[in-house]
Amino acid sequence: MDIRHSCSPGETRGFDTTQLRANYLIEDLFRAGEVSMTYSHLDRTVVGGVVPQVQPLLLKSEKQIGSPGFLDRREIGVVNIGGEGRVTADGTDYDLAWTDALYLPMGTADVAFSSTDAANPARFYFVSTPAHATHKAQKITADDAILLDLGTQSDANVRKLRQYIHPEVCTSCQLVMGVTLIEDGSVWNTMPCHTHDRRSEAYLYFDMQPKTRVIHLMGEPQETRHLVVGNEQAILSPGWSIHSGCGTGRYGFVWSMAGDNQDFTDMDFVDMGDLR
């Protein structure tokens, strides 16, 4: 398990490209036949990737989790961005197609990930946050999610945002999670940008061609920085940072939030004239 410590705005201003990437970008998240995890001290969020092949892969606790079972005091959201697969939780099977999601509550003891076809394996992306109560396990498809059609073609930011783990869809302790897909011909996401100091966020960029890149904007509004992000790489975003991006081609992203509330509209918008 990789460990990422929290960084203040002051020290982040002095980071070069290598340091920015080392602290905020997760590059090698999906490895065949493995469960890969990164533990972030931003709201103690764990970000993971699972690529099962012939044999199922188990979700196991690590020292940083501090409990015998991974979900003894945590909840987890899973989104499949690969071939068809299955998550088995305490003996119950959940079949997940592309962009299907699954919420598993605190107290879930045994979690196994498997692929329907080893030649086209599932690629499970998960985010886990601390929990204080046990809620209902729930599979959420794209049709089950809340759909928001956002943006305009004149602003090159037409996109479909789906809220999967959201109070109006699926009850959780603090985790909020969804998927945004950028329409063909559009390139921008989350612009105009915002911050929300009450919550941290994680982004997984996916559904990109090999040569496509997203220029992810981060940092304080008056001290912006950027990261060049490839397919299936994830960003850790502290509450004081903007989180916006522009792609060289079509892309999507899985977003998740953790922190003081689950209010999706709790945002501090930044005027374009204030960006530097």
C-alpha positions, 0 to 999 in steps of 0.5 A: 500500500502506497502512502500519501501524506497531506500537503499544505498550500504553502509547500505545494507552491514550491513543488516542481513537476516531479514533486507534484506528481509524487504527492498528487498523482497515482500513475500505476493503479491497475496491475494484472492479477493484483489489488493495488491501493494508495492510502491518502491522509486526505480524509483517510481515503483509500484509492484502489485498482483491481484487475482479476484474471483467472483467479478471484482477488480478495480485498485484504486489510493492511497495517494502515487500515488498523483493523483485521478486516478492511471494512471493519470500520470503513465503507467502499464504493466500486466502479467497473471500468473494464470488461464484465466482472463480479464482486462477491460480498459475504456470499452475495454476488454482484455482477458489474458491467462497464460503469456499474457501481457497487456500495458496500457498508461497514462490517462487510467481512469478505470481498472478492473480485473476479472477471467474467472473461480473463481475456477481457478482465474487469477493471475495478476502481474503488474508493474507501473512507472511514464509516460510523454506521452500517447501511445497505449494500447496493448495486447502482447502474447508470440507469439508477444514478441521477443524471445531470446534463451539463455544459454547452457546446459553445463552451466545449464542456458538454458532459453527462454527470451521474451521481451513483453513491449520493443521498438520493440514490444510495445511503452512505456515511460520508462517501459520495461517488459518481461518473462524468463522461465528456461528450465528443467534441468537448474537452473541459470538465469542472469549468468554471472551477471551484473549491470546497474546503469541507471535502477532499476529492479523488479523480480517476481519468479513464476511457481515453485513447493511448495518446490522449492526455488531460491537463488537470488544473490544481492548486490555489486559485491564485497559484494554479499548477497542472498535472499531465494525466494519462488513461486510468491515472488518479488525482488526489485533490485537497479541499483548498485546491481547484480541480478542473481539466482539459483533454486532448481527446474524449475522456471520462472520470470517476469522482469521489468525495469525503469530508464534513458533508454530502452536499453536492452543491457545497462549492466555493466558485472561483471567478474566472478573472481571479484565476492565476 
